[in-house]
Amino acid sequence: MAATGEKLSVVEKIGYGLGEMPTGFIFYIMLVFQTFFYTNVFGLTPAEAGTLLLVARISDALFDPIMGTVADRTSTRWGKFRPWVLWTAVPFGVLSFMVFVTPNFDHAGKLVYAYVTYIVFMTIYSANNVPYSTLSGVMTGDIAERTSVSSYRFVFAMLAGVAAKGLVPNLVNLFGRVYDASGQLAIDPVTGQPVIDYAKGYQWTVGVFSLLCVVFFVITFITTKERIQPGPSQHLSLRKDLADLRENGPWKAMFWLMIFAFIMLSMRSSAMLYYFMYYLHKPDSFALFLILSQAANIVGILAAKPLSARYGKRNAFIGSLFVTALLYSTFIFLLPENVLAVFMLEILSALAYGIKIPLTWAMTADVADYSEWKTGRRATGVVFATTIFSLKAGLGIGGAITAWLLAAYGYDNGLKEQSEQTLQGIRLMISIYPAAPLLIGVVCLFFYPITKQMNIQMAEELAERRKKLPVSTAD
């Protein structure tokens, strides 16, 4: 095990952060546009889309702990986790593209295609993202550097989100343009706007992002290094790893926190496009809204390190969730003409929410340290994998709830004007409903015992233990 709390170079932090760009591209495309794609482009009903999202994301989440144990038991000259970033690069790009292809099948055939491509893609996503996320926990043992590298990661994630959210609507319109037999742009005689083939537009838009994914994963593999390894005498045992988690109070708090936080994120992000289309009647402003929201997230991410240094990670996290929930709740009072207020409230709430983003993974690395500190055993992959399991479970539940609520509130994708009942449901899905799980997350954090003082104590004691062990040779 490397006896290191060493500082990381800016090049290595950037290299690691670039590995978040691919998952950021696809994560935000799916988070914001996938429910709409399945209901309004691909042709599924809201209920079918909700069930698909739940089944695919939960089945994928169940694979995460398996992937964590596989990664913990991987042994190569490059380390345990870095190789998986490289091995999964091309499959990740191919499968993410296939998810957004609309085949010329009947409805039953499309439903089967959607299940197969989405479930297989999410499995590849896990095989890539579990080792990639875990990598941040073994690059250094320095607690400040971990927060720093997590901040780099999520600045790049937010930049990927800005690119995805800002460019997707425009690229879909560009790639989806329809031309007549003479090569002229086809114009809708009713609206006077260009005719758009949205199936083609989404397919090629995601195709561009998929190519970029492969490139960034390779860069991450080349520029990063694993330094912390389990002690040479540690016996690998999945049963023991999971038993250790059952006794790990901080892990339990993070597990439930992640479920509720990502129920919120999935629900609100999926519902927002419907909110702009049918309640505000400002679909053309949606891309700008997303860009400004992501920009505010980045500012919040940059504020995470100084805030956590002053108040501790847990307290900064609690403040982030509470303020975000409060601001989300106020959206229920906004009228369709209050567009400026919608933008201002979103900027403020995104700023507050951004603070918690890097803290999530820095605190997960601390949970792995806590387990090693208490038991003498390190199982970084299992800790991160089970945390990612709770994340994906939250995403699946939140996405399904959104689609099912659309159906329950009477959403009809064939109508340009939705009923008052449907509009009220959409408003609740971007305000009161997502605020509730955030407040539950605040309660979870009161059961997270790793304070700033304990963090420092753990880091110092583990560093002393690691000095007595052989230095890792992973390059």
C-alpha positions as CSV (number, residue, x, y, z in Angstrom):
1,M,0.0,0.0,0.0
2,A,1.3,3.4,-0.9
3,A,2.1,5.5,2.1
4,T,1.0,8.7,0.6
5,G,-0.9,11.8,1.3
6,E,0.9,13.5,-1.5
7,K,-0.3,16.5,-3.5
8,L,-1.5,15.8,-7.1
9,S,-0.3,17.8,-10.1
10,V,-2.8,20.0,-11.9
11,V,-2.2,17.8,-15.0
12,E,-3.3,14.7,-13.1
13,K,-6.3,16.5,-11.7
14,I,-7.3,17.7,-15.1
15,G,-6.7,14.3,-16.6
16,Y,-8.9,12.7,-14.0
17,G,-11.6,15.4,-14.4
18,L,-11.7,14.9,-18.2
19,G,-12.9,11.3,-17.5
20,E,-16.1,12.8,-16.1
21,M,-16.8,14.6,-19.4
22,P,-18.1,11.4,-21.2
23,T,-20.4,10.3,-18.4
24,G,-21.4,14.0,-17.9
25,F,-22.4,14.2,-21.6
26,I,-24.5,11.1,-21.5
27,F,-25.7,11.5,-17.9
28,Y,-27.2,15.0,-18.5
29,I,-28.6,14.1,-21.9
30,M,-30.4,11.2,-20.3
31,L,-31.4,13.1,-17.2
32,V,-33.0,16.0,-19.1
33,F,-34.0,14.6,-22.5
34,Q,-34.5,10.8,-22.2
35,T,-38.1,10.8,-20.8
36,F,-39.1,13.3,-23.4
37,F,-37.3,11.3,-26.1
38,Y,-39.0,8.1,-25.2
39,T,-42.5,9.7,-24.9
40,N,-42.5,12.3,-27.7
41,V,-39.9,10.9,-30.2
42,F,-39.4,7.2,-29.7
43,G,-43.2,6.6,-29.2
44,L,-43.6,5.0,-25.8
45,T,-46.4,5.9,-23.5
46,P,-45.4,7.7,-20.2
47,A,-46.3,4.6,-18.2
48,E,-44.1,2.4,-20.5
49,A,-41.2,4.9,-20.3
50,G,-41.5,5.1,-16.5
51,T,-41.4,1.3,-16.1
52,L,-38.5,1.1,-18.5
53,L,-36.5,3.7,-16.6
54,L,-37.1,1.9,-13.3
55,V,-36.3,-1.6,-14.5
56,A,-33.2,-0.6,-16.4
57,R,-31.7,1.6,-13.7
58,I,-32.5,-0.7,-10.8
59,S,-31.1,-3.8,-12.7
60,D,-28.0,-1.7,-13.5
61,A,-27.7,-0.6,-9.8
62,L,-27.7,-4.2,-8.7
63,F,-24.7,-4.8,-11.0
64,D,-22.7,-2.0,-9.3
65,P,-21.7,-3.9,-6.1
66,I,-20.6,-6.8,-8.4
67,M,-18.5,-4.4,-10.4
68,G,-17.0,-3.0,-7.3
69,T,-15.9,-6.4,-6.1
70,V,-14.5,-7.2,-9.6
71,A,-12.6,-3.9,-9.6
72,D,-11.2,-4.5,-6.1
73,R,-9.9,-7.9,-7.3
74,T,-8.4,-6.7,-10.6
75,S,-4.6,-6.7,-10.6
76,T,-2.7,-5.2,-13.5
77,R,0.5,-3.1,-13.9
78,W,-1.7,-0.1,-14.2
79,G,-3.6,-0.7,-11.0
80,K,-7.1,-2.0,-10.2
81,F,-9.4,0.8,-11.5
82,R,-7.6,2.7,-14.3
83,P,-7.7,-0.3,-16.8
84,W,-11.5,-0.4,-16.7
85,V,-11.7,3.2,-17.9
86,L,-9.8,2.1,-21.0
87,W,-11.4,-1.3,-21.6
88,T,-14.9,0.1,-21.5
89,A,-14.3,3.3,-23.6
90,V,-15.4,2.0,-27.0
91,P,-18.3,-0.1,-25.8
92,F,-19.5,3.0,-23.8
93,G,-19.5,5.1,-27.0
94,V,-21.2,2.5,-29.2
95,L,-24.0,1.7,-26.7
96,S,-24.8,5.3,-25.8
97,F,-25.3,6.0,-29.5
98,M,-27.6,3.0,-29.9
99,V,-29.9,4.0,-27.0
100,F,-30.9,7.1,-29.0
101,V,-31.5,5.3,-32.3
102,T,-35.2,5.0,-33.2
103,P,-35.6,1.7,-35.2
104,N,-38.2,1.2,-37.8
105,F,-40.0,-1.5,-35.7
106,D,-43.6,-1.9,-34.6
107,H,-44.5,-0.7,-31.1
108,A,-43.7,-4.1,-29.4
109,G,-40.4,-4.3,-31.3
110,K,-39.4,-0.7,-30.2
111,L,-40.2,-1.6,-26.6
112,V,-37.9,-4.6,-26.7
113,Y,-35.2,-2.6,-28.5
114,A,-35.4,0.1,-25.8
115,Y,-35.1,-2.4,-23.0
116,V,-32.2,-4.3,-24.5
117,T,-30.1,-1.2,-25.6
118,Y,-30.7,0.7,-22.4
119,I,-30.0,-2.2,-20.0
120,V,-26.9,-3.2,-21.9
121,F,-25.7,0.4,-22.0
122,M,-26.2,0.9,-18.3
123,T,-24.2,-2.3,-17.6
124,I,-21.3,-0.9,-19.6
125,Y,-21.8,2.5,-17.8
126,S,-21.3,0.7,-14.5
127,A,-18.3,-1.2,-15.7
128,N,-16.8,2.2,-16.5
129,N,-18.1,4.5,-13.8
130,V,-17.7,2.4,-10.7
131,P,-13.9,2.0,-11.3
132,Y,-13.6,5.6,-12.4
133,S,-15.3,7.0,-9.3
134,T,-13.3,4.7,-7.1
135,L,-10.1,5.9,-8.7
136,S,-10.4,9.3,-6.8
137,G,-10.2,7.4,-3.5
138,V,-6.8,5.8,-4.4
139,M,-5.0,8.6,-6.1
140,T,-4.1,10.3,-2.8
141,G,-4.8,10.0,0.9
142,D,-4.7,13.8,1.5
143,I,-8.2,14.9,2.5
144,A,-7.9,18.4,1.0
145,E,-6.5,16.9,-2.2
146,R,-9.5,14.6,-2.4
147,T,-11.9,17.5,-2.2
148,S,-9.8,19.3,-4.8
149,V,-9.7,16.4,-7.3
150,S,-13.5,15.9,-6.8
151,S,-14.0,19.6,-7.5
152,Y,-12.0,19.2,-10.7
153,R,-14.1,16.2,-11.6
154,F,-17.3,18.0,-11.2
155,V,-16.3,21.2,-12.8
156,F,-15.7,19.1,-15.9
157,A,-19.0,17.3,-15.3
158,M,-20.8,20.7,-15.2
159,L,-18.9,21.8,-18.3
160,A,-20.1,18.6,-20.0
161,G,-23.6,19.5,-18.7
162,V,-23.4,23.0,-20.2
163,A,-22.3,21.5,-23.5
164,A,-24.9,18.7,-23.5
165,K,-27.8,20.8,-22.2
166,G,-26.9,23.9,-24.3
167,L,-26.1,22.2,-27.5
168,V,-28.5,19.2,-27.7
169,P,-31.6,21.2,-28.6
170,N,-29.7,23.1,-31.3
171,L,-27.9,20.1,-32.7
172,V,-31.1,18.1,-32.8
173,N,-32.7,20.8,-34.9
174,L,-29.5,21.0,-37.1
175,F,-29.1,17.3,-37.7
176,G,-32.8,16.6,-37.9
177,R,-33.5,19.1,-40.7
178,V,-35.6,17.6,-43.5
179,Y,-34.9,18.6,-47.2
180,D,-37.2,18.1,-50.1
181,A,-36.4,16.4,-53.4
182,S,-34.8,19.5,-54.8
183,G,-32.4,19.8,-51.8
184,Q,-34.3,22.7,-50.3
185,L,-35.0,22.9,-46.6
186,A,-38.6,21.7,-46.0
187,I,-40.8,24.3,-44.3
188,D,-43.9,23.6,-42.2
189,P,-46.7,25.5,-44.0
190,V,-48.6,26.1,-40.7
191,T,-45.8,27.3,-38.4
192,G,-43.4,28.6,-41.1
193,Q,-40.6,26.8,-39.2
194,P,-38.2,24.1,-40.7
195,V,-39.5,20.6,-40.6
196,I,-37.4,18.5,-38.1
197,D,-37.0,14.8,-38.0
198,Y,-36.4,14.5,-34.3
199,A,-35.5,10.8,-34.4
200,K,-32.7,11.5,-36.8
201,G,-31.7,14.6,-34.9
202,Y,-31.3,12.8,-31.5
203,Q,-29.5,9.9,-33.1
204,W,-26.7,12.0,-34.7
205,T,-26.5,14.4,-31.9
206,V,-25.8,11.7,-29.4
207,G,-23.4,10.1,-32.0
208,V,-21.2,13.2,-31.9
209,F,-21.0,13.1,-28.1
210,S,-20.4,9.4,-28.1
211,L,-17.2,9.8,-30.2
212,L,-15.9,12.4,-27.8
213,C,-16.5,10.0,-24.9
214,V,-13.9,7.5,-26.2
215,V,-11.3,10.2,-26.6
216,F,-11.7,11.6,-23.0
217,F,-11.6,8.1,-21.4
218,V,-8.3,7.4,-23.1
219,I,-6.8,10.7,-21.8
220,T,-7.9,9.9,-18.2
221,F,-6.2,6.4,-18.4
222,I,-2.9,8.0,-19.6
223,T,-2.7,10.9,-17.1
224,T,-3.7,9.3,-13.8
225,K,-2.0,7.0,-11.2
226,E,-3.2,4.8,-8.4
227,R,-1.2,5.2,-5.2
228,I,-3.2,3.6,-2.3
229,Q,-3.6,-0.2,-2.4
230,P,-4.8,-2.7,0.1
231,G,-2.2,-4.1,2.4
232,P,-0.4,-7.1,1.0
233,S,-1.7,-9.3,3.9
234,Q,-5.4,-8.4,3.3
235,H,-7.6,-11.3,2.4
236,L,-10.2,-10.4,-0.2
237,S,-13.7,-11.5,0.9
238,L,-16.9,-10.1,-0.4
239,R,-18.8,-11.4,2.6
240,K,-16.4,-9.6,4.9
241,D,-16.6,-6.4,2.8
242,L,-20.4,-6.3,3.0
243,A,-20.3,-7.2,6.7
244,D,-18.0,-4.3,7.3
245,L,-20.5,-2.0,5.5
246,R,-23.3,-3.1,7.8
247,E,-21.3,-1.8,10.8
248,N,-20.3,1.4,9.0
249,G,-22.5,4.2,10.2
250,P,-21.2,6.8,7.7
251,W,-21.9,4.5,4.8
252,K,-25.5,3.9,5.9
253,A,-26.1,7.7,6.0
254,M,-24.5,8.2,2.6
255,F,-26.5,5.3,1.1
256,W,-29.9,6.7,2.1
257,L,-28.9,10.3,1.3
258,M,-27.9,9.3,-2.2
259,I,-31.2,7.6,-2.9
260,F,-33.3,10.6,-1.8
261,A,-31.0,13.2,-3.4
262,F,-31.1,11.4,-6.8
263,I,-34.8,10.8,-6.7
264,M,-35.1,14.6,-6.5
265,L,-32.5,15.2,-9.3
266,S,-34.1,12.7,-11.7
267,M,-37.7,13.9,-11.1
268,R,-37.0,17.6,-11.4
269,S,-34.6,17.4,-14.4
270,S,-37.0,15.1,-16.3
271,A,-40.0,17.3,-15.6
272,M,-38.3,20.7,-16.5
273,L,-38.6,20.4,-20.2
274,Y,-42.3,19.7,-19.9
275,Y,-42.6,22.8,-17.6
276,F,-41.0,25.0,-20.3
277,M,-43.0,23.6,-23.1
278,Y,-46.5,23.5,-21.6
279,Y,-46.6,25.8,-18.6
280,L,-44.2,28.7,-19.6
281,H,-44.7,28.2,-23.3
282,K,-40.9,29.1,-23.7
283,P,-39.3,26.0,-25.2
284,D,-36.8,28.2,-27.1
285,S,-35.5,29.5,-23.8
286,F,-34.8,26.1,-22.3
287,A,-31.3,25.8,-23.6
288,L,-30.3,29.1,-22.1
289,F,-32.0,28.1,-18.8
290,L,-29.9,24.9,-18.7
291,I,-26.7,26.7,-19.5
292,L,-27.2,29.3,-16.7
293,S,-28.1,26.5,-14.3
294,Q,-25.0,24.6,-15.1
295,A,-22.8,27.7,-14.8
296,A,-24.3,28.4,-11.3
297,N,-23.5,24.7,-10.4
298,I,-19.9,25.3,-11.3
299,V,-19.7,28.3,-9.0
300,G,-21.1,26.2,-6.2
301,I,-18.6,23.4,-6.9
302,L,-15.7,25.9,-6.7
303,A,-17.1,27.1,-3.4
304,A,-17.2,23.6,-1.9
305,K,-13.5,23.4,-1.0
306,P,-13.3,26.6,1.1
307,L,-16.7,26.0,2.7
308,S,-15.8,22.4,3.7
309,A,-12.4,23.6,4.9
310,R,-14.1,26.1,7.2
311,Y,-17.2,24.2,8.3
312,G,-16.5,20.6,7.5
313,K,-17.9,18.6,4.6
314,R,-21.0,17.3,6.4
315,N,-22.1,20.8,7.6
316,A,-21.5,22.3,4.1
317,F,-23.5,19.5,2.6
318,I,-26.4,20.0,5.0
319,G,-26.5,23.7,4.2
320,S,-26.4,23.0,0.5
321,L,-29.4,20.6,0.6
322,F,-31.5,22.7,3.0
323,V,-31.2,26.0,1.0
324,T,-31.8,24.1,-2.3
325,A,-35.0,22.6,-1.0
326,L,-36.2,26.0,0.3
327,L,-35.6,27.6,-3.1
328,Y,-37.2,24.8,-5.1
329,S,-40.3,25.1,-3.0
330,T,-40.8,28.7,-4.1
331,F,-41.3,27.6,-7.8
332,I,-44.8,26.6,-7.0
333,F,-45.8,30.2,-6.6
334,L,-44.6,31.3,-10.0
335,L,-47.0,32.2,-12.8
336,P,-46.3,31.6,-16.6
337,E,-45.4,35.3,-17.0
338,N,-42.8,35.2,-14.2
339,V,-40.1,33.9,-16.6
340,L,-37.3,36.1,-15.2
341,A,-38.1,34.9,-11.7
342,V,-37.8,31.3,-12.9
343,F,-34.3,32.0,-14.2
344,M,-33.2,33.9,-11.1
345,L,-34.5,31.2,-8.7
346,E,-32.9,28.5,-10.7
347,I,-29.5,30.3,-10.7
348,L,-29.7,30.6,-6.9
349,S,-30.8,27.0,-6.3
350,A,-28.2,25.6,-8.7
351,L,-25.5,27.6,-6.9
352,A,-26.6,26.1,-3.6
353,Y,-26.9,22.6,-5.0
354,G,-23.5,22.8,-6.7
355,I,-21.8,22.9,-3.3
356,K,-22.8,19.3,-2.5
357,I,-21.7,17.8,-5.8
358,P,-18.0,17.3,-5.2
359,L,-18.6,16.7,-1.5
360,T,-20.6,13.6,-2.3
361,W,-17.5,11.7,-3.7
362,A,-15.0,13.3,-1.3
363,M,-17.2,12.0,1.6
364,T,-17.5,8.6,0.0
365,A,-13.7,8.3,-0.1
366,D,-13.8,9.3,3.6
367,V,-16.3,6.5,4.2
368,A,-13.8,4.0,2.7
369,D,-11.1,5.5,5.0
370,Y,-13.4,5.1,8.0
371,S,-13.9,1.4,7.2
372,E,-10.2,0.9,6.9
373,W,-9.6,2.9,10.1
374,K,-12.0,0.8,12.1
375,T,-11.4,-2.6,10.6
376,G,-7.9,-2.5,9.1
377,R,-9.4,-3.7,5.8
378,R,-9.7,-1.5,2.7
379,A,-12.5,-2.2,0.1
380,T,-12.7,1.1,-1.8
381,G,-14.4,-0.4,-4.8
382,V,-17.2,-1.9,-2.8
383,V,-17.8,1.3,-0.9
384,F,-18.0,3.4,-4.1
385,A,-20.0,0.7,-5.9
386,T,-22.7,0.5,-3.2
387,T,-22.9,4.3,-3.1
388,I,-23.3,4.4,-6.9
389,F,-26.0,1.7,-6.5
390,S,-28.0,4.0,-4.2
391,L,-27.4,6.8,-6.7
392,K,-28.8,4.8,-9.6
393,A,-31.6,3.4,-7.6
394,G,-32.6,7.0,-6.8
395,L,-32.4,7.9,-10.5
396,G,-34.5,5.0,-11.5
397,I,-37.1,5.6,-8.9
398,G,-37.2,9.4,-9.6
399,G,-37.4,8.9,-13.4
400,A,-40.2,6.3,-13.0
401,I,-42.1,8.5,-10.6
402,T,-41.9,11.4,-13.1
403,A,-43.3,9.4,-16.0
404,W,-46.0,7.7,-13.9
405,L,-47.0,11.1,-12.5
406,L,-47.3,12.4,-16.0
407,A,-49.6,9.6,-16.8
408,A,-51.6,10.0,-13.5
409,Y,-52.0,13.8,-14.2
410,G,-53.4,13.0,-17.7
411,Y,-50.4,14.1,-19.9
412,D,-51.1,13.6,-23.6
413,N,-48.1,14.1,-26.0
414,G,-50.6,14.7,-28.8
415,L,-51.9,17.9,-27.2
416,K,-50.2,21.3,-27.6
417,E,-52.1,22.6,-24.6
418,Q,-52.3,20.3,-21.5
419,S,-55.1,20.3,-19.0
420,E,-55.0,22.4,-15.8
421,Q,-54.6,19.1,-13.9
422,T,-51.6,18.2,-15.9
423,L,-50.0,21.6,-15.6
424,Q,-50.4,21.5,-11.8
425,G,-48.7,18.1,-11.7
426,I,-45.8,19.4,-13.8
427,R,-45.5,22.4,-11.5
428,L,-45.4,20.2,-8.4
429,M,-42.7,18.0,-10.0
430,I,-40.3,20.9,-10.3
431,S,-41.0,22.4,-6.9
432,I,-42.7,20.7,-3.9
433,Y,-42.1,17.0,-4.8
434,P,-38.3,17.3,-5.3
435,A,-37.9,19.5,-2.2
436,A,-39.2,16.7,0.0
437,P,-36.5,14.1,-0.6
438,L,-33.8,16.8,-0.2
439,L,-35.1,17.5,3.3
440,I,-35.0,13.8,4.1
441,G,-31.4,13.9,2.9
442,V,-30.7,16.6,5.5
443,V,-32.0,14.2,8.2
444,C,-29.7,11.4,6.9
445,L,-26.7,13.7,7.2
446,F,-27.3,14.1,11.0
447,F,-26.5,10.4,11.2
448,Y,-23.1,10.9,9.4
449,P,-20.6,11.0,12.2
450,I,-17.4,12.0,10.3
451,T,-16.7,15.5,11.5
452,K,-13.9,17.7,10.4
453,Q,-11.9,16.7,13.5
454,M,-12.5,13.0,12.9
455,N,-11.5,13.4,9.3
456,I,-8.1,14.9,10.2
457,Q,-7.6,12.2,12.9
458,M,-8.3,9.4,10.4
459,A,-6.1,10.8,7.7
460,E,-3.1,11.2,10.1
461,E,-3.5,7.7,11.6
462,L,-4.0,6.0,8.2
463,A,-1.0,7.8,6.8
464,E,1.2,6.5,9.6
465,R,-0.1,2.9,9.0
466,R,0.7,3.2,5.3
467,K,4.2,4.3,5.8
468,K,4.9,0.8,7.2
469,L,3.7,-0.9,4.1
470,P,5.3,-1.5,0.7
471,V,4.9,1.3,-1.9
472,S,2.6,0.4,-4.8
473,T,4.2,-0.1,-8.2
474,A,1.1,0.8,-10.3
475,D,2.1,3.3,-12.9
